[in-house]
Amino acid sequence: MKTTTAARAVAAALLGLTIVGAPKLALADIKDYEFQLVEPSVQAGADRIVTVKLVNKKTGKAVPDAVIFASRLDMAPDGMQEMVTKVTPIPGAEAGTYRFKANFSMAGRWQLSLGAKVQGETGTVENKLVVTAQK
């Protein structure tokens, strides 16, 4: 009977050491990520390409394989938020870049609003970027 109690005590101690001694994963906070424009301006017109990069602000590295589930392009910076155009995602040229095709029907400032999920993180990355369409 004493050996059973001793065996249980040793097993419990080993389990406790395993839990306490296990390395903790250092996950980033969702606020550590942001979208950045690769080029802040485009020519006004149809089928223009806007490229953004998703970056981990702490490491400065691009973040590949994010799932972009929301995108909107409007002229809110110029006070015309009702002026909305369709945004179509297209494949990025390199890992961590995301490209969109849109119709910039007039010159001015356009707001690209993005929402994305980063693999392994909880929460949503949300950014509003201003793209200037030039004549």
Secondary structure, DSSP 4 states (H G I P E B T S, - for coil): -HHHHHHHHHHHHHHHHHHHHSPPP-PPPGGGEEEEESSSEEESEEEEEEEEEEEETTT--B--S-EEEEEEEEEGGGTEEEEEE-EEEE--SSTTEEEEEEEE-SSEEEEEEEEEE-TT--S-EEEEEEEEEE-
